């Protein structure tokens, strides 16, 4: 008995080391990756991470550059204090959290008595669809939310199995859930997972169990509504064109199959996927809806033979993806309707189901065990290789956008962002070429217009630069960067009053813009108003010194 227990401990220890070791290894290309898109808002230019009152503002203000993720910003602030702006520290933190999530998944599936738990955890750890969440520093919020989401499930399982003697685990589950919501609001789907656990374990769902769900549901509703409000009024989804119910249904059902396809055949993964054309008048648009209905029918009819596992896996997958499928319009839908990091936790359902099926098949005979083990090992190795290669995409921002264009040539945003990188490097002609490509793909892209204007101004083409900035402001009247570039163009034309007017408009939208204050100071100086110019220069100096370095 003692020898058997000792052997199990050795196997568990080896399993843990193998899981963490392989996770760390496959993300080796991301160890020393740089900061990429959105990392400036989250880390490098985020005053909440370095300001003396930043912690208070993180939790008790609406100043977050993205949504209300106070726990995620708190962890980033701690990281900022430990390793400043060295990206390696942030990357290793994401990788460590991802490895911890894989271990937690192993434990949860084991406690649910599901076969193939370790295999499922290993596939979760090395699957390339996870790269976007792990190798992208800004997605710390995703892997951090995953920790507390899974801890909530673990505490809930202990509560369910030990009730009514384990009320402490119930309180612990609520606490973990609150932290998950503070890390990322998409954790609002978790109450559905709690019910699915009860159903999978064939526990009765009576009034008592429903009453226990109330705190989770209330927290989910509160944070979910806050997220919707923030998306609409802070992120700008109110500017997106209206999407009719049938169009949303088409997006949702196609997205379900898109995400499933990337789990089972993870090819052509990219940062920004092509945005689908939605045509409710076209009969084929409803093909994905038909497939969803057919799959649901097959799963339901197969319940007697296969048990509740397939139903639970499918429902977990769909409900966890729910807020990101298209029922609610997200700001990122400007570019694409899908993203790999949206299914970070949702993929657990299909992965656990396939792993359980493989483990059950392996028990049938020695030959089955050999075949399943061989295929499982080959799958893990293949996925690990793909993850290594995908991680290289996140090496630096130029690589990110270049490879995005290679895999999605119609990505107008990528051309614009690559152009901005080339402009910063002084390659103005190359930048202009990319801005033109972006505008050919999307003529109504205001950022590309004013970036194009800045590049034209650099070439001395002042009137053309003014025209591009005015086009940008026609499309987006309150864009401070467009006002700033337009002001610079008027300065180059010696139209000082018009330049001052544009700088004032930029500051009306973004009062803490040090560059706008400085440029306004230069304009005032040229007007001969030395006193006001000095005030603007001093304000610019104060703001510049307060900006993260």
C-alpha positions in Angstrom: 0.0 0.0 0.0 2.8 2.4 1.0 4.7 1.5 -2.2 1.6 2.1 -4.3 1.1 5.5 -2.7 4.7 6.4 -3.2 4.5 5.4 -6.8 1.5 7.6 -7.4 3.2 10.5 -5.8 6.2 10.0 -8.1 3.9 9.9 -11.1 2.1 13.0 -10.0 5.4 14.8 -9.4 6.6 13.7 -12.9 3.3 14.8 -14.4 3.6 18.3 -12.9 7.2 18.7 -13.9 6.4 17.6 -17.5 3.5 19.9 -17.8 5.2 23.0 -16.5 8.5 22.2 -18.2 6.9 21.7 -21.6 4.8 24.8 -21.2 7.9 26.9 -20.4 9.8 25.3 -23.3 7.2 25.8 -26.1 7.0 29.5 -25.2 10.7 30.0 -25.3 10.4 32.4 -28.4 8.2 34.6 -26.3 10.5 34.9 -23.3 12.3 37.9 -24.7 9.6 39.2 -26.9 8.9 42.9 -26.9 5.8 45.1 -26.3 3.3 45.0 -29.1 -0.1 46.4 -30.0 -2.1 47.7 -26.9 0.9 47.1 -24.6 1.5 50.8 -24.6 -2.0 51.5 -23.2 -1.7 48.7 -20.7 1.9 49.0 -19.6 4.4 51.3 -21.2 2.3 54.5 -21.3 -0.1 53.7 -18.5 0.2 56.3 -15.7 -1.9 54.1 -13.4 1.1 51.8 -13.1 3.6 54.4 -12.0 1.7 57.3 -10.5 1.8 57.6 -6.7 -2.0 57.4 -6.5 -2.3 54.9 -9.3 -3.5 52.0 -7.1 -6.4 54.1 -5.8 -7.3 55.2 -9.4 -7.1 51.6 -10.6 -9.8 50.5 -8.2 -11.9 53.7 -7.6 -12.0 55.6 -10.9 -13.0 55.2 -14.5 -9.5 56.1 -15.8 -8.5 52.6 -16.9 -7.3 52.6 -20.6 -9.5 49.6 -21.3 -12.4 48.1 -19.3 -12.6 47.9 -15.5 -10.0 45.2 -14.8 -8.7 46.4 -11.5 -7.0 43.2 -10.4 -5.2 42.9 -13.7 -4.0 46.4 -13.6 -2.9 45.9 -9.9 -0.8 42.9 -11.0 0.7 44.9 -13.8 1.5 47.7 -11.4 3.3 45.2 -9.1 5.2 44.0 -12.2 6.1 47.5 -13.1 7.5 48.0 -9.7 9.6 44.8 -9.9 11.0 45.0 -13.5 9.9 48.4 -14.8 9.6 48.2 -18.6 11.6 45.0 -19.2 9.1 42.9 -21.2 10.7 39.6 -20.2 9.2 39.8 -16.7 5.7 40.3 -18.0 6.1 37.5 -20.5 7.4 35.0 -17.9 4.5 36.0 -15.6 2.0 35.2 -18.4 3.7 31.9 -19.1 3.8 31.0 -15.4 0.0 31.8 -15.0 -0.8 29.7 -18.1 1.1 26.7 -16.6 -0.7 27.2 -13.3 -4.0 27.2 -15.2 -3.1 23.9 -16.9 -2.3 22.3 -13.4 -5.6 23.6 -12.1 -7.4 22.1 -15.0 -5.8 18.8 -14.4 -6.9 18.9 -10.8 -10.5 19.9 -11.7 -10.9 17.1 -14.2 -9.4 14.6 -11.8 -11.9 15.7 -9.1 -14.7 15.3 -11.6 -13.4 11.7 -12.2 -13.0 12.4 -15.9 -10.5 10.1 -17.7 -7.7 11.6 -19.6 -7.3 14.6 -17.2 -3.6 14.9 -17.6 -3.7 14.6 -21.4 -6.4 17.3 -21.5 -4.3 19.6 -19.3 -1.2 19.0 -21.5 -3.1 19.8 -24.7 -4.6 22.9 -23.0 -1.0 24.0 -22.1 0.6 23.5 -25.5 -2.2 24.2 -27.9 -1.3 27.1 -30.3 -4.7 28.8 -30.0 -3.5 29.8 -26.5 -0.5 31.7 -27.8 -2.3 35.0 -28.2 -3.3 34.9 -24.6 0.1 33.9 -23.3 2.6 35.6 -25.6 0.7 39.0 -25.7 1.4 41.0 -22.5 -1.9 42.8 -22.6 -3.7 39.5 -22.3 -2.4 39.0 -18.7 -6.0 39.8 -17.9 -7.1 36.6 -19.7 -4.6 34.2 -18.0 -5.1 35.9 -14.6 -8.9 35.6 -14.9 -8.3 31.9 -15.8 -6.6 31.3 -12.5 -9.5 32.5 -10.4 -12.1 31.1 -12.8 -10.6 27.6 -12.3 -10.1 28.2 -8.6 -13.8 29.0 -8.3 -14.7 25.7 -10.1 -12.3 23.8 -7.8 -13.8 25.3 -4.6 -17.3 24.7 -5.9 -16.5 21.0 -6.6 -15.2 20.6 -3.0 -18.4 22.4 -1.7 -20.7 20.1 -3.8 -18.9 16.9 -2.8 -18.7 17.8 0.9 -21.9 19.6 1.5 -23.4 20.5 3.9 -20.3 20.3 6.0 -18.1 22.5 3.7 -19.6 26.0 3.8 -16.1 27.4 3.8 -15.6 26.2 0.2 -18.8 28.0 -0.9 -17.6 31.3 0.6 -14.2 30.6 -1.0 -15.8 30.1 -4.4 -17.6 33.4 -4.2 -14.3 35.1 -3.2 -12.4 33.6 -6.1 -15.2 34.5 -8.5 -15.1 38.1 -7.5 -11.4 38.1 -8.2 -12.0 36.5 -11.6 -14.4 39.3 -12.5 -11.9 41.9 -11.3 -9.4 40.3 -13.6 -11.6 40.3 -16.7 -15.4 40.7 -17.0 -15.8 37.8 -19.4 -15.8 35.6 -16.2 -19.5 36.5 -16.0 -20.3 33.3 -17.8 -19.0 31.2 -14.8 -22.4 30.5 -13.1 -23.4 28.4 -16.1 -20.3 26.3 -15.5 -21.3 25.8 -11.8 -24.7 24.4 -12.9 -23.0 22.2 -15.5 -20.8 20.7 -12.7 -23.9 19.8 -10.7 -25.5 18.3 -13.8 -22.4 16.3 -14.7 -22.1 14.9 -11.2 -25.8 14.1 -11.3 -26.5 16.2 -8.2 -30.1 17.4 -7.7 -30.7 21.0 -8.6 -33.2 22.0 -6.0 -34.3 25.3 -4.5 -31.3 25.2 -2.2 -28.8 24.9 -5.0 -30.6 27.6 -7.0 -30.4 29.9 -3.9 -26.7 29.2 -3.7 -26.3 30.4 -7.3 -27.8 33.9 -6.5 -24.6 35.6 -5.4 -22.8 34.4 -8.5 -25.5 35.4 -10.8 -25.9 38.9 -9.2 -22.1 39.5 -9.5 -22.2 38.3 -13.1 -25.0 40.6 -14.0 -23.5 43.6 -12.3 -20.0 43.2 -13.9 -21.6 42.2 -17.3 -23.7 45.4 -17.4 -20.7 47.5 -16.5 -18.7 45.9 -19.3 -21.5 46.5 -21.8 -21.8 50.2 -20.7 -18.0 50.6 -20.9 -17.8 49.1 -24.4 -20.5 51.4 -25.6 -19.5 54.7 -24.0 -15.7 54.3 -23.5 -14.6 51.9 -26.1 -16.7 53.3 -28.9 -19.0 50.5 -29.9 -21.8 53.1 -30.2 -19.9 54.2 -33.4 -20.2 50.7 -35.0 -23.0 50.3 -37.6 -26.2 48.7 -36.3 -26.3 44.9 -36.7 -29.7 43.3 -37.2 -30.7 40.2 -35.2 -30.4 37.8 -38.1 -27.0 39.2 -38.9 -25.9 38.6 -35.4 -27.2 35.1 -35.5 -25.1 34.4 -38.6 -22.0 35.8 -36.9 -22.6 33.8 -33.7 -23.2 30.4 -35.4 -20.3 30.8 -37.8 -18.0 31.9 -34.9 -18.9 28.7 -33.0 -17.6 26.5 -35.9 -14.7 28.8 -36.5 -13.4 28.3 -32.9 -14.0 24.5 -33.1 -12.1 24.3 -36.3 -9.1 26.0 -34.8 -9.1 23.6 -31.9 -9.1 20.5 -34.1 -7.1 21.9 -37.0 -5.0 24.9 -35.8 -3.8 26.2 -39.1 -3.3 29.8 -40.4 -3.6 31.2 -36.9 -3.1 35.0 -37.0 -3.5 38.1 -34.9 -6.3 39.6 -36.9 -8.6 37.3 -38.9 -10.4 38.4 -42.1 -13.8 39.9 -41.2 -16.6 38.0 -42.7 -19.2 39.5 -45.0 -22.6 39.1 -43.5 -25.5 38.8 -46.0 -28.8 37.7 -44.4 -30.4 37.5 -47.9 -28.0 34.8 -48.9 -29.2 31.2 -48.3 -25.7 29.8 -47.5 -25.3 32.3 -44.7 -27.6 30.1 -42.6 -25.5 26.9 -43.2 -23.7 27.4 -39.9 -27.0 27.7 -38.0 -28.1 24.5 -39.6 -24.9 22.8 -38.5 -25.4 24.0 -35.0 -28.9 22.6 -34.9 -27.7 19.3 -36.4 -24.9 19.0 -33.9 -27.2 19.8 -31.0 -29.6 17.1 -32.2 -26.8 14.5 -32.5 -25.5 15.2 -29.1 -29.0 15.0 -27.6 -29.8 11.7 -29.3 -26.4 10.2 -28.3 -27.0 11.0 -24.6 -28.1 7.4 -23.7 -24.9 5.9 -25.2 -22.3 8.5 -24.3 -23.8 10.0 -21.2 -23.8 13.7 -20.3 -20.2 14.4 -21.2 -20.7 15.6 -24.7 -23.6 17.8 -23.7 -21.6 19.3 -20.8 -18.6 19.9 -23.1 -20.7 21.6 -25.8 -22.6 23.8 -23.3 -19.5 24.8 -21.5 -17.9 25.7 -24.8 -20.8 27.8 -26.1 -21.7 29.5 -22.8 -18.1 30.4 -22.0 -17.7 31.9 -25.5 -21.2 33.5 -25.2 -20.3 37.2 -24.6 -17.7 37.1 -27.3 -19.6 35.4 -30.1 -21.5 38.4 -31.4 -24.7 38.7 -29.3 -23.0 41.8 -27.9 -21.1 44.1 -30.2 -17.5 44.5 -29.2 -15.1 47.4 -30.2 -12.8 44.8 -31.9 -15.6 43.8 -34.3 -14.4 46.9 -36.3 -11.6 44.6 -37.4 -12.7 41.0 -37.0 -15.5 39.0 -35.4 -13.2 36.3 -33.9 -9.9 36.2 -32.0 -7.9 33.3 -30.6 -7.8 34.7 -27.1 -11.6 34.7 -26.9 -11.6 30.9 -26.5 -8.8 30.7 -23.9 -11.0 28.9 -21.4 -13.9 27.8 -23.7 -11.6 25.3 -25.5 -11.5 23.3 -22.3 -14.8 21.7 -23.2 -13.8 20.1 -26.5 -10.3 19.3 -25.3 -11.6 17.5 -22.2 -14.2 15.6 -24.2 -11.7 14.3 -26.7 -9.1 13.5 -24.0 -11.7 11.5 -22.1 -12.7 9.6 -25.2 -9.1 8.8 -26.0 -8.5 7.5 -22.4 -11.6 5.3 -22.5 -10.6 3.9 -25.8 -7.1 3.1 -24.4 -8.6 0.9 -21.7 -10.2 -1.5 -24.2 -7.0 -3.5 -24.9 -3.2 -3.4 -24.9 -3.3 -2.7 -28.6 -5.7 0.2 -28.1 -3.5 1.6 -25.3 -0.5 1.5 -27.6 -2.3 3.2 -30.5 -4.0 5.9 -28.4 -0.7 6.6 -26.5 1.2 6.9 -29.8 -1.4 9.3 -31.3 -1.7 11.3 -28.1 2.1 11.8 -28.0 2.2 12.7 -31.6 -0.6 15.2 -31.1 1.1 16.9 -28.1 4.4 17.1 -29.9 2.7 18.5 -33.1 0.8 21.1 -31.1 4.0 22.0 -29.2 5.9 22.6 -32.4 3.0 24.8 -33.7 2.9 26.8 -30.5 6.7 27.4 -30.7 6.3 28.7 -34.2 3.3 30.8 -33.4 5.1 32.3 -30.4 7.7 33.7 -32.8 5.0 35.9 -34.3 4.9 37.9 -31.0 8.6 38.7 -31.0 8.2 42.3 -31.8 5.5 44.6 -33.2 6.9 44.8 -36.7 7.0 41.0 -36.9 3.4 40.8 -35.6 2.0 43.1 -38.3 4.2 41.7 -41.1 3.0 38.2 -40.4 -0.6 39.3 -39.9 -0.5 40.8 -43.4 1.1 37.6 -44.8 -1.8 35.6 -43.4 -4.6 38.2 -43.9 -3.7 40.4 -46.8 -7.0 42.3 -46.4 -6.2 43.6 -42.9 -6.3 47.3 -43.4 -5.4 48.0 -39.7 -2.2 46.0 -40.0 -1.0 48.0 -43.0 -1.7 51.3 -41.1 0.1 50.0 -38.0 3.1 48.8 -40.0 3.2 52.2 -41.7 3.3 53.9 -38.3 6.3 51.7 -37.4 8.1 52.6 -40.6 7.3 56.3 -40.1 8.9 56.2 -36.6 12.0 54.6 -38.2 12.2 57.4 -40.7 11.2 55.3 -43.7 8.5 57.8 -44.8 8.0 56.5 -48.4 7.5 52.9 -47.1 5.1 54.3 -44.5 3.1 56.1 -47.2 2.8 53.0 -49.3 1.3 51.1 -46.4 -1.1 54.0 -45.5 -2.3 53.9 -49.1 -2.9 50.2 -49.0 -4.9 50.6 -45.7 -7.0 53.3 -47.3 -7.6 51.3 -50.5 -9.0 48.5 -48.3 -10.9 50.8 -46.0 -11.4 54.4 -47.3 -13.3 55.3 -44.1 -10.4 54.6 -41.7 -9.7 57.9 -40.0 -6.4 56.8 -38.3 -4.9 55.9 -41.7 -5.9 59.3 -43.1 -4.2 61.4 -40.4 -1.2 59.1 -40.3 -1.0 59.6 -44.1 -1.3 63.3 -43.5 1.6 63.3 -41.0 3.8 61.4 -43.5 2.9 63.8 -46.3 3.7 66.7 -44.1 7.1 65.2 -43.5 7.6 65.3 -47.2 6.6 68.9 -47.4 3.2 68.3 -49.1 1.3 70.6 -46.8 -1.9 71.0 -48.7 -2.3 67.3 -49.2 -1.6 66.7 -45.5 -4.3 69.2 -44.6 -6.8 67.4 -46.9 -6.1 64.0 -45.3 -6.5 65.3 -41.8 -9.7 67.1 -42.7 -11.0 63.8 -44.1 -10.1 62.0 -40.9 -12.0 64.6 -38.9 -15.0 64.3 -41.2 -15.1 60.6 -40.3 -14.2 61.1 -36.6 -14.7 64.7 -35.5 -13.3 64.4 -32.0 -10.0 62.6 -32.8 -7.3 64.5 -31.0 -4.4 63.1 -33.0 -6.0 64.3 -36.2 -6.4 67.8 -34.7 -2.7 67.7 -33.6 -1.4 66.7 -37.1 -3.7 69.3 -38.7 -2.4 71.9 -36.3 1.2 71.0 -37.3 0.2 71.3 -41.0 -1.2 74.8 -40.4 2.0 75.7 -38.5 4.1 74.6 -41.5 1.8 76.9 -43.7 2.4 79.7 -41.2 -1.4 79.8 -40.4 -0.7 80.3 -36.7 -4.3 81.1 -35.6 -5.7 78.0 -37.4 -2.9 75.9 -35.8 -3.7 77.2 -32.3 -7.4 76.4 -32.9 -6.6 72.8 -33.8 -4.3 72.4 -30.8 -7.1 73.7 -28.6 -9.5 71.2 -30.0 -7.0 68.4 -29.4 -6.6 69.5 -25.8 -10.4 69.8 -25.3 -10.6 66.1 -25.9 -7.2 65.1 -24.4 -6.2 67.8 -21.9 -3.1 65.8 -20.7 -1.4 65.6 -24.1 2.1 67.0 -23.5 2.8 67.3 -27.3 -0.3 69.4 -27.9 0.6 71.7 -25.0 4.2 72.1 -26.3 3.1 72.8 -29.9 0.5 75.3 -28.6 3.4 76.9 -26.7 5.4 77.2 -29.9 2.5 78.7 -31.7 1.9 81.3 -28.9 5.6 82.1 -29.0 5.5 82.8 -32.7 2.4 85.0 -32.0 4.5 87.0 -29.5 2.6 85.8 -26.5 5.6 84.8 -24.4 3.7 84.6 -21.1 1.1 82.1 -22.3 3.7 80.2 -24.2 5.7 79.8 -21.1 2.7 78.4 -19.3 2.1 75.9 -22.1 5.8 74.8 -22.1 5.7 74.3 -18.3 2.5 72.3 -18.5 4.1 70.2 -21.3 7.2 69.6 -19.1 5.1 68.5 -16.2 3.0 66.1 -18.2 6.1 64.7 -20.0 7.9 64.1 -16.7 4.9 62.3 -15.3 4.6 60.0 -18.3 5.9 56.4 -17.9 9.4 55.9 -19.3 
